[in-house]
Each structure stands twice: as structure tokens, then as C-alpha cells.
Amino acid sequence: MGSPEHPYEQGFDLRLWPQRLEVPLRWRKPKTIFVNSMSDLFHEDIPLEFVEEVFATMRAAHWHTFQILTKRHERLAELAAWVPSRQPSSWIS
């Protein structure tokens, strides 16, 4: 299932791309970035450490606006103590 040689070659199976976390740091012109456009950052199988790395990237690339859409508000609520409430330039809905 999926498309060979394409980022979604495994279909919608969970796959983390830690090597892509630094990409927004190389973009100097401010952009709006839809985080996890084909997945959910708060999926129960995504390790907290990876979520922390994503938020660290968003803090470091403060000139961008990051959008996070989730259907897993329960996990977001569980992580709320860790997720900064004043994350610069981010929308979580």
C-alpha cells in the first residue's frame, strides 16, 4: 500500500522523521507550517521525547507560525503540564 519512493510509501502507518525537525531552522523567510499534516502529533504511539523535540524546534524557529491540529485532545490534556502554554507563534486546535 502507498507509493514507492514517496514519504507515504508505507501508507498511513506511523513513521517518525527526526531528521526533518531542523528543516524550519534553515528557512529564513517566515512561513506558516502545518505540523503533521498527514498525522497527529498527539498520537498515543508518538513518544513524549519526540513531541518535546518538535516543540523545541518550534521555540528555536520562532519567526515561523506553526499550526498543530489534533483529534487526540485527551493526550494533549495529559501533556499540558509539559506543553508550554505560551509557545511562540503556534496554534493548537
PyMOL Python script that loads the backbone (N, CA, C, O; Angstrom):
from pymol import cmd

cmd.read_pdbstr("""\
ATOM      1  N   MET A   1       0.834  -1.177   0.000  1.00  0.00           N
ATOM      2  CA  MET A   1       0.000   0.000   0.000  1.00  0.00           C
ATOM      3  C   MET A   1       0.880   1.241   0.000  1.00  0.00           C
ATOM      4  O   MET A   1       2.023   1.177   0.453  1.00  0.00           O
ATOM      5  N   GLY A   2       0.394   2.337  -0.481  1.00  0.00           N
ATOM      6  CA  GLY A   2       1.190   3.543  -0.534  1.00  0.00           C
ATOM      7  C   GLY A   2       1.906   3.670  -1.861  1.00  0.00           C
ATOM      8  O   GLY A   2       1.666   2.891  -2.784  1.00  0.00           O
ATOM      9  N   SER A   3       2.794   4.663  -1.955  1.00  0.00           N
ATOM     10  CA  SER A   3       3.522   4.929  -3.192  1.00  0.00           C
ATOM     11  C   SER A   3       5.007   4.713  -2.975  1.00  0.00           C
ATOM     12  O   SER A   3       5.607   5.392  -2.142  1.00  0.00           O
ATOM     13  N   PRO A   4       5.623   3.776  -3.708  1.00  0.00           N
ATOM     14  CA  PRO A   4       7.059   3.562  -3.562  1.00  0.00           C
ATOM     15  C   PRO A   4       7.851   4.843  -3.818  1.00  0.00           C
ATOM     16  O   PRO A   4       7.503   5.638  -4.691  1.00  0.00           O
ATOM     17  N   GLU A   5       8.920   5.032  -3.046  1.00  0.00           N
ATOM     18  CA  GLU A   5       9.812   6.192  -3.158  1.00  0.00           C
ATOM     19  C   GLU A   5       9.144   7.507  -2.738  1.00  0.00           C
ATOM     20  O   GLU A   5       9.677   8.583  -3.011  1.00  0.00           O
ATOM     21  N   HIS A   6       8.008   7.432  -2.091  1.00  0.00           N
ATOM     22  CA  HIS A   6       7.281   8.618  -1.633  1.00  0.00           C
ATOM     23  C   HIS A   6       7.257   8.582  -0.107  1.00  0.00           C
ATOM     24  O   HIS A   6       7.272   7.496   0.474  1.00  0.00           O
ATOM     25  N   PRO A   7       7.220   9.755   0.570  1.00  0.00           N
ATOM     26  CA  PRO A   7       7.181   9.733   2.032  1.00  0.00           C
ATOM     27  C   PRO A   7       6.065   8.868   2.620  1.00  0.00           C
ATOM     28  O   PRO A   7       6.168   8.423   3.763  1.00  0.00           O
ATOM     29  N   TYR A   8       5.007   8.627   1.855  1.00  0.00           N
ATOM     30  CA  TYR A   8       3.909   7.813   2.355  1.00  0.00           C
ATOM     31  C   TYR A   8       3.913   6.431   1.730  1.00  0.00           C
ATOM     32  O   TYR A   8       2.861   5.821   1.541  1.00  0.00           O
ATOM     33  N   GLU A   9       5.123   5.933   1.406  1.00  0.00           N
ATOM     34  CA  GLU A   9       5.204   4.615   0.776  1.00  0.00           C
ATOM     35  C   GLU A   9       4.661   3.512   1.672  1.00  0.00           C
ATOM     36  O   GLU A   9       4.252   2.464   1.174  1.00  0.00           O
ATOM     37  N   GLN A  10       4.650   3.725   2.982  1.00  0.00           N
ATOM     38  CA  GLN A  10       4.092   2.733   3.892  1.00  0.00           C
ATOM     39  C   GLN A  10       2.628   3.030   4.211  1.00  0.00           C
ATOM     40  O   GLN A  10       2.080   2.500   5.177  1.00  0.00           O
ATOM     41  N   GLY A  11       2.003   3.870   3.404  1.00  0.00           N
ATOM     42  CA  GLY A  11       0.612   4.237   3.664  1.00  0.00           C
ATOM     43  C   GLY A  11       0.539   5.171   4.858  1.00  0.00           C
ATOM     44  O   GLY A  11       1.347   6.093   4.974  1.00  0.00           O
ATOM     45  N   PHE A  12      -0.408   4.949   5.736  1.00  0.00           N
ATOM     46  CA  PHE A  12      -0.579   5.816   6.896  1.00  0.00           C
ATOM     47  C   PHE A  12      -0.044   5.194   8.178  1.00  0.00           C
ATOM     48  O   PHE A  12      -0.418   5.615   9.273  1.00  0.00           O
ATOM     49  N   ASP A  13       0.831   4.188   8.054  1.00  0.00           N
ATOM     50  CA  ASP A  13       1.480   3.637   9.239  1.00  0.00           C
ATOM     51  C   ASP A  13       2.332   4.728   9.876  1.00  0.00           C
ATOM     52  O   ASP A  13       2.911   5.560   9.177  1.00  0.00           O
ATOM     53  N   LEU A  14       2.407   4.722  11.192  1.00  0.00           N
ATOM     54  CA  LEU A  14       3.179   5.723  11.916  1.00  0.00           C
ATOM     55  C   LEU A  14       4.653   5.633  11.563  1.00  0.00           C
ATOM     56  O   LEU A  14       5.249   4.556  11.565  1.00  0.00           O
ATOM     57  N   ARG A  15       5.224   6.788  11.260  1.00  0.00           N
ATOM     58  CA  ARG A  15       6.661   6.870  10.975  1.00  0.00           C
ATOM     59  C   ARG A  15       7.138   8.234  11.443  1.00  0.00           C
ATOM     60  O   ARG A  15       6.552   9.258  11.091  1.00  0.00           O
ATOM     61  N   LEU A  16       8.199   8.249  12.232  1.00  0.00           N
ATOM     62  CA  LEU A  16       8.769   9.500  12.716  1.00  0.00           C
ATOM     63  C   LEU A  16       9.901   9.923  11.784  1.00  0.00           C
ATOM     64  O   LEU A  16      10.621   9.077  11.254  1.00  0.00           O
ATOM     65  N   TRP A  17      10.055  11.229  11.586  1.00  0.00           N
ATOM     66  CA  TRP A  17      11.084  11.785  10.717  1.00  0.00           C
ATOM     67  C   TRP A  17      11.942  12.778  11.517  1.00  0.00           C
ATOM     68  O   TRP A  17      11.880  13.976  11.244  1.00  0.00           O
ATOM     69  N   PRO A  18      12.732  12.325  12.486  1.00  0.00           N
ATOM     70  CA  PRO A  18      13.508  13.266  13.302  1.00  0.00           C
ATOM     71  C   PRO A  18      14.493  14.113  12.489  1.00  0.00           C
ATOM     72  O   PRO A  18      14.818  15.233  12.882  1.00  0.00           O
ATOM     73  N   GLN A  19      14.966  13.583  11.365  1.00  0.00           N
ATOM     74  CA  GLN A  19      15.907  14.336  10.540  1.00  0.00           C
ATOM     75  C   GLN A  19      15.274  15.567   9.891  1.00  0.00           C
ATOM     76  O   GLN A  19      15.988  16.448   9.412  1.00  0.00           O
ATOM     77  N   ARG A  20      13.960  15.635   9.872  1.00  0.00           N
ATOM     78  CA  ARG A  20      13.267  16.790   9.283  1.00  0.00           C
ATOM     79  C   ARG A  20      13.001  17.899  10.299  1.00  0.00           C
ATOM     80  O   ARG A  20      12.550  18.980   9.921  1.00  0.00           O
ATOM     81  N   LEU A  21      13.266  17.655  11.556  1.00  0.00           N
ATOM     82  CA  LEU A  21      12.972  18.664  12.573  1.00  0.00           C
ATOM     83  C   LEU A  21      13.789  19.935  12.392  1.00  0.00           C
ATOM     84  O   LEU A  21      13.345  21.013  12.787  1.00  0.00           O
ATOM     85  N   GLU A  22      14.953  19.829  11.813  1.00  0.00           N
ATOM     86  CA  GLU A  22      15.782  21.029  11.659  1.00  0.00           C
ATOM     87  C   GLU A  22      15.498  21.799  10.370  1.00  0.00           C
ATOM     88  O   GLU A  22      16.066  22.873  10.166  1.00  0.00           O
ATOM     89  N   VAL A  23      14.650  21.288   9.512  1.00  0.00           N
ATOM     90  CA  VAL A  23      14.355  21.972   8.243  1.00  0.00           C
ATOM     91  C   VAL A  23      13.827  23.396   8.470  1.00  0.00           C
ATOM     92  O   VAL A  23      14.323  24.315   7.818  1.00  0.00           O
ATOM     93  N   PRO A  24      12.856  23.629   9.355  1.00  0.00           N
ATOM     94  CA  PRO A  24      12.377  25.011   9.540  1.00  0.00           C
ATOM     95  C   PRO A  24      13.466  25.970  10.014  1.00  0.00           C
ATOM     96  O   PRO A  24      13.360  27.176   9.792  1.00  0.00           O
ATOM     97  N   LEU A  25      14.491  25.465  10.650  1.00  0.00           N
ATOM     98  CA  LEU A  25      15.581  26.327  11.122  1.00  0.00           C
ATOM     99  C   LEU A  25      16.391  26.889   9.962  1.00  0.00           C
ATOM    100  O   LEU A  25      17.056  27.915  10.108  1.00  0.00           O
ATOM    101  N   ARG A  26      16.341  26.223   8.810  1.00  0.00           N
ATOM    102  CA  ARG A  26      17.093  26.679   7.630  1.00  0.00           C
ATOM    103  C   ARG A  26      16.302  27.683   6.793  1.00  0.00           C
ATOM    104  O   ARG A  26      16.878  28.377   5.956  1.00  0.00           O
ATOM    105  N   TRP A  27      14.994  27.765   7.009  1.00  0.00           N
ATOM    106  CA  TRP A  27      14.158  28.708   6.264  1.00  0.00           C
ATOM    107  C   TRP A  27      14.194  30.053   6.972  1.00  0.00           C
ATOM    108  O   TRP A  27      13.702  30.168   8.094  1.00  0.00           O
ATOM    109  N   ARG A  28      14.758  31.057   6.350  1.00  0.00           N
ATOM    110  CA  ARG A  28      14.883  32.377   6.977  1.00  0.00           C
ATOM    111  C   ARG A  28      13.632  33.222   6.797  1.00  0.00           C
ATOM    112  O   ARG A  28      13.310  34.040   7.659  1.00  0.00           O
ATOM    113  N   LYS A  29      12.924  33.037   5.692  1.00  0.00           N
ATOM    114  CA  LYS A  29      11.695  33.795   5.455  1.00  0.00           C
ATOM    115  C   LYS A  29      10.573  33.159   6.278  1.00  0.00           C
ATOM    116  O   LYS A  29      10.368  31.947   6.204  1.00  0.00           O
ATOM    117  N   PRO A  30       9.839  33.965   7.064  1.00  0.00           N
ATOM    118  CA  PRO A  30       8.766  33.402   7.887  1.00  0.00           C
ATOM    119  C   PRO A  30       7.716  32.669   7.049  1.00  0.00           C
ATOM    120  O   PRO A  30       7.295  33.134   5.990  1.00  0.00           O
ATOM    121  N   LYS A  31       7.315  31.518   7.557  1.00  0.00           N
ATOM    122  CA  LYS A  31       6.308  30.690   6.901  1.00  0.00           C
ATOM    123  C   LYS A  31       5.291  30.224   7.936  1.00  0.00           C
ATOM    124  O   LYS A  31       5.550  30.248   9.139  1.00  0.00           O
ATOM    125  N   THR A  32       4.134  29.800   7.447  1.00  0.00           N
ATOM    126  CA  THR A  32       3.175  29.094   8.279  1.00  0.00           C
ATOM    127  C   THR A  32       3.387  27.612   8.001  1.00  0.00           C
ATOM    128  O   THR A  32       3.321  27.175   6.852  1.00  0.00           O
ATOM    129  N   ILE A  33       3.639  26.848   9.043  1.00  0.00           N
ATOM    130  CA  ILE A  33       3.991  25.435   8.901  1.00  0.00           C
ATOM    131  C   ILE A  33       2.926  24.590   9.581  1.00  0.00           C
ATOM    132  O   ILE A  33       2.674  24.729  10.778  1.00  0.00           O
ATOM    133  N   PHE A  34       2.309  23.718   8.805  1.00  0.00           N
ATOM    134  CA  PHE A  34       1.298  22.810   9.325  1.00  0.00           C
ATOM    135  C   PHE A  34       2.035  21.561   9.818  1.00  0.00           C
ATOM    136  O   PHE A  34       2.487  20.741   9.019  1.00  0.00           O
ATOM    137  N   VAL A  35       2.146  21.428  11.114  1.00  0.00           N
ATOM    138  CA  VAL A  35       2.864  20.309  11.730  1.00  0.00           C
ATOM    139  C   VAL A  35       2.033  19.038  11.572  1.00  0.00           C
ATOM    140  O   VAL A  35       0.840  19.030  11.875  1.00  0.00           O
ATOM    141  N   ASN A  36       2.656  17.979  11.103  1.00  0.00           N
ATOM    142  CA  ASN A  36       1.979  16.685  10.964  1.00  0.00           C
ATOM    143  C   ASN A  36       0.729  16.780  10.105  1.00  0.00           C
ATOM    144  O   ASN A  36      -0.353  16.386  10.538  1.00  0.00           O
ATOM    145  N   SER A  37       0.866  17.290   8.911  1.00  0.00           N
ATOM    146  CA  SER A  37      -0.310  17.494   8.066  1.00  0.00           C
ATOM    147  C   SER A  37      -1.034  16.195   7.711  1.00  0.00           C
ATOM    148  O   SER A  37      -2.228  16.220   7.410  1.00  0.00           O
ATOM    149  N   MET A  38      -0.338  15.073   7.742  1.00  0.00           N
ATOM    150  CA  MET A  38      -0.972  13.792   7.414  1.00  0.00           C
ATOM    151  C   MET A  38      -0.996  12.847   8.616  1.00  0.00           C
ATOM    152  O   MET A  38      -1.164  11.637   8.464  1.00  0.00           O
ATOM    153  N   SER A  39      -0.825  13.417   9.813  1.00  0.00           N
ATOM    154  CA  SER A  39      -0.824  12.578  11.016  1.00  0.00           C
ATOM    155  C   SER A  39      -1.262  13.421  12.202  1.00  0.00           C
ATOM    156  O   SER A  39      -1.872  14.475  12.023  1.00  0.00           O
ATOM    157  N   ASP A  40      -0.959  12.968  13.407  1.00  0.00           N
ATOM    158  CA  ASP A  40      -1.379  13.667  14.617  1.00  0.00           C
ATOM    159  C   ASP A  40      -0.232  13.625  15.618  1.00  0.00           C
ATOM    160  O   ASP A  40       0.169  12.552  16.069  1.00  0.00           O
ATOM    161  N   LEU A  41       0.296  14.799  15.962  1.00  0.00           N
ATOM    162  CA  LEU A  41       1.428  14.881  16.888  1.00  0.00           C
ATOM    163  C   LEU A  41       1.124  14.234  18.233  1.00  0.00           C
ATOM    164  O   LEU A  41       2.042  13.800  18.929  1.00  0.00           O
ATOM    165  N   PHE A  42      -0.148  14.164  18.608  1.00  0.00           N
ATOM    166  CA  PHE A  42      -0.506  13.619  19.909  1.00  0.00           C
ATOM    167  C   PHE A  42      -1.027  12.183  19.832  1.00  0.00           C
ATOM    168  O   PHE A  42      -1.732  11.718  20.729  1.00  0.00           O
ATOM    169  N   HIS A  43      -0.673  11.490  18.754  1.00  0.00           N
ATOM    170  CA  HIS A  43      -0.987  10.059  18.622  1.00  0.00           C
ATOM    171  C   HIS A  43      -0.336   9.326  19.789  1.00  0.00           C
ATOM    172  O   HIS A  43       0.781   9.654  20.186  1.00  0.00           O
ATOM    173  N   GLU A  44      -1.027   8.342  20.333  1.00  0.00           N
ATOM    174  CA  GLU A  44      -0.535   7.634  21.528  1.00  0.00           C
ATOM    175  C   GLU A  44       0.782   6.894  21.301  1.00  0.00           C
ATOM    176  O   GLU A  44       1.489   6.604  22.266  1.00  0.00           O
ATOM    177  N   ASP A  45       1.129   6.582  20.053  1.00  0.00           N
ATOM    178  CA  ASP A  45       2.378   5.879  19.780  1.00  0.00           C
ATOM    179  C   ASP A  45       3.562   6.800  19.506  1.00  0.00           C
ATOM    180  O   ASP A  45       4.673   6.323  19.273  1.00  0.00           O
ATOM    181  N   ILE A  46       3.342   8.112  19.531  1.00  0.00           N
ATOM    182  CA  ILE A  46       4.455   9.045  19.353  1.00  0.00           C
ATOM    183  C   ILE A  46       5.057   9.306  20.727  1.00  0.00           C
ATOM    184  O   ILE A  46       4.371   9.799  21.622  1.00  0.00           O
ATOM    185  N   PRO A  47       6.332   8.981  20.899  1.00  0.00           N
ATOM    186  CA  PRO A  47       6.970   9.138  22.211  1.00  0.00           C
ATOM    187  C   PRO A  47       7.001  10.602  22.669  1.00  0.00           C
ATOM    188  O   PRO A  47       7.152  11.515  21.858  1.00  0.00           O
ATOM    189  N   LEU A  48       6.859  10.802  23.965  1.00  0.00           N
ATOM    190  CA  LEU A  48       6.916  12.137  24.534  1.00  0.00           C
ATOM    191  C   LEU A  48       8.211  12.843  24.134  1.00  0.00           C
ATOM    192  O   LEU A  48       8.205  14.049  23.888  1.00  0.00           O
ATOM    193  N   GLU A  49       9.305  12.113  24.069  1.00  0.00           N
ATOM    194  CA  GLU A  49      10.593  12.714  23.705  1.00  0.00           C
ATOM    195  C   GLU A  49      10.537  13.355  22.320  1.00  0.00           C
ATOM    196  O   GLU A  49      11.130  14.410  22.094  1.00  0.00           O
ATOM    197  N   PHE A  50       9.817  12.711  21.389  1.00  0.00           N
ATOM    198  CA  PHE A  50       9.697  13.272  20.045  1.00  0.00           C
ATOM    199  C   PHE A  50       8.815  14.516  20.069  1.00  0.00           C
ATOM    200  O   PHE A  50       9.119  15.504  19.399  1.00  0.00           O
ATOM    201  N   VAL A  51       7.734  14.477  20.829  1.00  0.00           N
ATOM    202  CA  VAL A  51       6.867  15.658  20.968  1.00  0.00           C
ATOM    203  C   VAL A  51       7.686  16.817  21.537  1.00  0.00           C
ATOM    204  O   VAL A  51       7.552  17.954  21.084  1.00  0.00           O
ATOM    205  N   GLU A  52       8.532  16.532  22.526  1.00  0.00           N
ATOM    206  CA  GLU A  52       9.396  17.555  23.112  1.00  0.00           C
ATOM    207  C   GLU A  52      10.331  18.148  22.067  1.00  0.00           C
ATOM    208  O   GLU A  52      10.553  19.359  22.048  1.00  0.00           O
ATOM    209  N   GLU A  53      10.884  17.300  21.193  1.00  0.00           N
ATOM    210  CA  GLU A  53      11.780  17.777  20.140  1.00  0.00           C
ATOM    211  C   GLU A  53      11.041  18.683  19.154  1.00  0.00           C
ATOM    212  O   GLU A  53      11.591  19.684  18.696  1.00  0.00           O
ATOM    213  N   VAL A  54       9.812  18.336  18.834  1.00  0.00           N
ATOM    214  CA  VAL A  54       9.011  19.167  17.926  1.00  0.00           C
ATOM    215  C   VAL A  54       8.803  20.548  18.547  1.00  0.00           C
ATOM    216  O   VAL A  54       8.980  21.562  17.873  1.00  0.00           O
ATOM    217  N   PHE A  55       8.427  20.595  19.830  1.00  0.00           N
ATOM    218  CA  PHE A  55       8.211  21.881  20.485  1.00  0.00           C
ATOM    219  C   PHE A  55       9.515  22.656  20.637  1.00  0.00           C
ATOM    220  O   PHE A  55       9.503  23.885  20.577  1.00  0.00           O
ATOM    221  N   ALA A  56      10.628  21.977  20.831  1.00  0.00           N
ATOM    222  CA  ALA A  56      11.922  22.657  20.897  1.00  0.00           C
ATOM    223  C   ALA A  56      12.244  23.308  19.552  1.00  0.00           C
ATOM    224  O   ALA A  56      12.773  24.419  19.508  1.00  0.00           O
ATOM    225  N   THR A  57      11.929  22.624  18.467  1.00  0.00           N
ATOM    226  CA  THR A  57      12.147  23.202  17.141  1.00  0.00           C
ATOM    227  C   THR A  57      11.272  24.428  16.940  1.00  0.00           C
ATOM    228  O   THR A  57      11.729  25.437  16.403  1.00  0.00           O
ATOM    229  N   MET A  58      10.011  24.348  17.371  1.00  0.00           N
ATOM    230  CA  MET A  58       9.117  25.497  17.227  1.00  0.00           C
ATOM    231  C   MET A  58       9.626  26.696  18.024  1.00  0.00           C
ATOM    232  O   MET A  58       9.533  27.833  17.562  1.00  0.00           O
ATOM    233  N   ARG A  59      10.162  26.447  19.213  1.00  0.00           N
ATOM    234  CA  ARG A  59      10.725  27.556  20.006  1.00  0.00           C
ATOM    235  C   ARG A  59      11.950  28.136  19.310  1.00  0.00           C
ATOM    236  O   ARG A  59      12.116  29.355  19.261  1.00  0.00           O
ATOM    237  N   ALA A  60      12.810  27.275  18.773  1.00  0.00           N
ATOM    238  CA  ALA A  60      14.037  27.742  18.120  1.00  0.00           C
ATOM    239  C   ALA A  60      13.737  28.499  16.828  1.00  0.00           C
ATOM    240  O   ALA A  60      14.430  29.462  16.503  1.00  0.00           O
ATOM    241  N   ALA A  61      12.718  28.075  16.093  1.00  0.00           N
ATOM    242  CA  ALA A  61      12.344  28.721  14.824  1.00  0.00           C
ATOM    243  C   ALA A  61      11.184  29.682  15.061  1.00  0.00           C
ATOM    244  O   ALA A  61      10.147  29.590  14.405  1.00  0.00           O
ATOM    245  N   HIS A  62      11.363  30.587  15.984  1.00  0.00           N
ATOM    246  CA  HIS A  62      10.304  31.467  16.463  1.00  0.00           C
ATOM    247  C   HIS A  62       9.762  32.432  15.398  1.00  0.00           C
ATOM    248  O   HIS A  62       8.698  33.016  15.602  1.00  0.00           O
ATOM    249  N   TRP A  63      10.449  32.614  14.292  1.00  0.00           N
ATOM    250  CA  TRP A  63       9.983  33.529  13.242  1.00  0.00           C
ATOM    251  C   TRP A  63       8.893  32.902  12.364  1.00  0.00           C
ATOM    252  O   TRP A  63       8.267  33.594  11.561  1.00  0.00           O
ATOM    253  N   HIS A  64       8.671  31.605  12.517  1.00  0.00           N
ATOM    254  CA  HIS A  64       7.608  30.925  11.783  1.00  0.00           C
ATOM    255  C   HIS A  64       6.348  30.835  12.652  1.00  0.00           C
ATOM    256  O   HIS A  64       6.399  31.012  13.869  1.00  0.00           O
ATOM    257  N   THR A  65       5.217  30.554  11.992  1.00  0.00           N
ATOM    258  CA  THR A  65       3.980  30.246  12.692  1.00  0.00           C
ATOM    259  C   THR A  65       3.699  28.769  12.476  1.00  0.00           C
ATOM    260  O   THR A  65       3.654  28.306  11.336  1.00  0.00           O
ATOM    261  N   PHE A  66       3.512  28.034  13.545  1.00  0.00           N
ATOM    262  CA  PHE A  66       3.280  26.596  13.480  1.00  0.00           C
ATOM    263  C   PHE A  66       1.819  26.301  13.820  1.00  0.00           C
ATOM    264  O   PHE A  66       1.271  26.850  14.777  1.00  0.00           O
ATOM    265  N   GLN A  67       1.205  25.441  13.036  1.00  0.00           N
ATOM    266  CA  GLN A  67      -0.170  25.021  13.287  1.00  0.00           C
ATOM    267  C   GLN A  67      -0.180  23.534  13.598  1.00  0.00           C
ATOM    268  O   GLN A  67       0.400  22.732  12.866  1.00  0.00           O
ATOM    269  N   ILE A  68      -0.845  23.173  14.695  1.00  0.00           N
ATOM    270  CA  ILE A  68      -0.981  21.774  15.081  1.00  0.00           C
ATOM    271  C   ILE A  68      -2.473  21.479  15.197  1.00  0.00           C
ATOM    272  O   ILE A  68      -3.190  22.140  15.948  1.00  0.00           O
ATOM    273  N   LEU A  69      -2.922  20.496  14.458  1.00  0.00           N
ATOM    274  CA  LEU A  69      -4.308  20.058  14.515  1.00  0.00           C
ATOM    275  C   LEU A  69      -4.322  18.668  15.134  1.00  0.00           C
ATOM    276  O   LEU A  69      -3.552  17.802  14.719  1.00  0.00           O
ATOM    277  N   THR A  70      -5.176  18.443  16.111  1.00  0.00           N
ATOM    278  CA  THR A  70      -5.235  17.128  16.750  1.00  0.00           C
ATOM    279  C   THR A  70      -6.682  16.703  16.970  1.00  0.00           C
ATOM    280  O   THR A  70      -7.568  17.524  17.208  1.00  0.00           O
ATOM    281  N   LYS A  71      -6.886  15.412  16.882  1.00  0.00           N
ATOM    282  CA  LYS A  71      -8.161  14.815  17.270  1.00  0.00           C
ATOM    283  C   LYS A  71      -7.995  14.098  18.604  1.00  0.00           C
ATOM    284  O   LYS A  71      -8.931  13.479  19.111  1.00  0.00           O
ATOM    285  N   ARG A  72      -6.799  14.187  19.163  1.00  0.00           N
ATOM    286  CA  ARG A  72      -6.480  13.479  20.405  1.00  0.00           C
ATOM    287  C   ARG A  72      -6.317  14.473  21.556  1.00  0.00           C
ATOM    288  O   ARG A  72      -5.251  14.575  22.163  1.00  0.00           O
ATOM    289  N   HIS A  73      -7.390  15.193  21.838  1.00  0.00           N
ATOM    290  CA  HIS A  73      -7.340  16.199  22.895  1.00  0.00           C
ATOM    291  C   HIS A  73      -7.069  15.588  24.264  1.00  0.00           C
ATOM    292  O   HIS A  73      -6.557  16.267  25.154  1.00  0.00           O
ATOM    293  N   GLU A  74      -7.413  14.298  24.442  1.00  0.00           N
ATOM    294  CA  GLU A  74      -7.140  13.653  25.733  1.00  0.00           C
ATOM    295  C   GLU A  74      -5.632  13.585  25.993  1.00  0.00           C
ATOM    296  O   GLU A  74      -5.177  13.866  27.102  1.00  0.00           O
ATOM    297  N   ARG A  75      -4.865  13.214  24.970  1.00  0.00           N
ATOM    298  CA  ARG A  75      -3.411  13.134  25.166  1.00  0.00           C
ATOM    299  C   ARG A  75      -2.819  14.527  25.294  1.00  0.00           C
ATOM    300  O   ARG A  75      -1.900  14.740  26.085  1.00  0.00           O
ATOM    301  N   LEU A  76      -3.328  15.463  24.537  1.00  0.00           N
ATOM    302  CA  LEU A  76      -2.867  16.842  24.690  1.00  0.00           C
ATOM    303  C   LEU A  76      -3.087  17.307  26.124  1.00  0.00           C
ATOM    304  O   LEU A  76      -2.213  17.946  26.709  1.00  0.00           O
ATOM    305  N   ALA A  77      -4.250  16.992  26.693  1.00  0.00           N
ATOM    306  CA  ALA A  77      -4.533  17.370  28.082  1.00  0.00           C
ATOM    307  C   ALA A  77      -3.555  16.692  29.047  1.00  0.00           C
ATOM    308  O   ALA A  77      -3.116  17.303  30.021  1.00  0.00           O
ATOM    309  N   GLU A  78      -3.216  15.424  28.771  1.00  0.00           N
ATOM    310  CA  GLU A  78      -2.245  14.717  29.616  1.00  0.00           C
ATOM    311  C   GLU A  78      -0.879  15.388  29.567  1.00  0.00           C
ATOM    312  O   GLU A  78      -0.167  15.429  30.571  1.00  0.00           O
ATOM    313  N   LEU A  79      -0.514  15.911  28.406  1.00  0.00           N
ATOM    314  CA  LEU A  79       0.802  16.525  28.230  1.00  0.00           C
ATOM    315  C   LEU A  79       0.796  18.025  28.517  1.00  0.00           C
ATOM    316  O   LEU A  79       1.830  18.685  28.404  1.00  0.00           O
ATOM    317  N   ALA A  80      -0.361  18.563  28.887  1.00  0.00           N
ATOM    318  CA  ALA A  80      -0.497  20.013  29.063  1.00  0.00           C
ATOM    319  C   ALA A  80       0.492  20.579  30.073  1.00  0.00           C
ATOM    320  O   ALA A  80       0.933  21.719  29.926  1.00  0.00           O
ATOM    321  N   ALA A  81       0.842  19.816  31.079  1.00  0.00           N
ATOM    322  CA  ALA A  81       1.814  20.295  32.060  1.00  0.00           C
ATOM    323  C   ALA A  81       3.185  20.502  31.417  1.00  0.00           C
ATOM    324  O   ALA A  81       3.967  21.346  31.856  1.00  0.00           O
ATOM    325  N   TRP A  82       3.463  19.732  30.384  1.00  0.00           N
ATOM    326  CA  TRP A  82       4.744  19.877  29.701  1.00  0.00           C
ATOM    327  C   TRP A  82       4.682  20.866  28.546  1.00  0.00           C
ATOM    328  O   TRP A  82       5.607  21.656  28.358  1.00  0.00           O
ATOM    329  N   VAL A  83       3.597  20.830  27.770  1.00  0.00           N
ATOM    330  CA  VAL A  83       3.492  21.687  26.586  1.00  0.00           C
ATOM    331  C   VAL A  83       3.375  23.134  27.043  1.00  0.00           C
ATOM    332  O   VAL A  83       2.439  23.479  27.763  1.00  0.00           O
ATOM    333  N   PRO A  84       4.318  23.992  26.631  1.00  0.00           N
ATOM    334  CA  PRO A  84       4.260  25.396  27.063  1.00  0.00           C
ATOM    335  C   PRO A  84       2.983  26.074  26.606  1.00  0.00           C
ATOM    336  O   PRO A  84       2.615  25.988  25.434  1.00  0.00           O
ATOM    337  N   SER A  85       2.304  26.749  27.528  1.00  0.00           N
ATOM    338  CA  SER A  85       1.054  27.413  27.169  1.00  0.00           C
ATOM    339  C   SER A  85       1.307  28.653  26.323  1.00  0.00           C
ATOM    340  O   SER A  85       0.421  29.080  25.583  1.00  0.00           O
ATOM    341  N   ARG A  86       2.471  29.227  26.415  1.00  0.00           N
ATOM    342  CA  ARG A  86       2.802  30.415  25.633  1.00  0.00           C
ATOM    343  C   ARG A  86       3.845  30.063  24.573  1.00  0.00           C
ATOM    344  O   ARG A  86       4.845  30.765  24.419  1.00  0.00           O
ATOM    345  N   GLN A  87       3.610  28.999  23.864  1.00  0.00           N
ATOM    346  CA  GLN A  87       4.503  28.598  22.779  1.00  0.00           C
ATOM    347  C   GLN A  87       4.502  29.703  21.728  1.00  0.00           C
ATOM    348  O   GLN A  87       3.445  30.033  21.191  1.00  0.00           O
ATOM    349  N   PRO A  88       5.667  30.282  21.421  1.00  0.00           N
ATOM    350  CA  PRO A  88       5.676  31.369  20.439  1.00  0.00           C
ATOM    351  C   PRO A  88       5.127  30.930  19.086  1.00  0.00           C
ATOM    352  O   PRO A  88       5.477  29.864  18.580  1.00  0.00           O
ATOM    353  N   SER A  89       4.294  31.734  18.526  1.00  0.00           N
ATOM    354  CA  SER A  89       3.812  31.575  17.157  1.00  0.00           C
ATOM    355  C   SER A  89       3.296  30.181  16.848  1.00  0.00           C
ATOM    356  O   SER A  89       3.661  29.603  15.824  1.00  0.00           O
ATOM    357  N   SER A  90       2.460  29.634  17.708  1.00  0.00           N
ATOM    358  CA  SER A  90       1.880  28.326  17.414  1.00  0.00           C
ATOM    359  C   SER A  90       0.387  28.343  17.719  1.00  0.00           C
ATOM    360  O   SER A  90      -0.086  29.036  18.619  1.00  0.00           O
ATOM    361  N   TRP A  91      -0.327  27.555  16.937  1.00  0.00           N
ATOM    362  CA  TRP A  91      -1.761  27.371  17.141  1.00  0.00           C
ATOM    363  C   TRP A  91      -1.988  25.891  17.375  1.00  0.00           C
ATOM    364  O   TRP A  91      -1.506  25.065  16.600  1.00  0.00           O
ATOM    365  N   ILE A  92      -2.702  25.544  18.413  1.00  0.00           N
ATOM    366  CA  ILE A  92      -3.063  24.155  18.658  1.00  0.00           C
ATOM    367  C   ILE A  92      -4.573  24.107  18.700  1.00  0.00           C
ATOM    368  O   ILE A  92      -5.204  24.790  19.507  1.00  0.00           O
ATOM    369  N   SER A  93      -5.154  23.296  17.826  1.00  0.00           N
ATOM    370  CA  SER A  93      -6.605  23.157  17.833  1.00  0.00           C
ATOM    371  C   SER A  93      -6.998  21.739  17.545  1.00  0.00           C
ATOM    372  O   SER A  93      -8.187  21.423  17.508  1.00  0.00           O
TER     373      SER A  93
END
""", "prot")
cmd.dss("prot")
cmd.show_as("cartoon", "prot")
cmd.util.cbc("prot")
cmd.orient("prot")
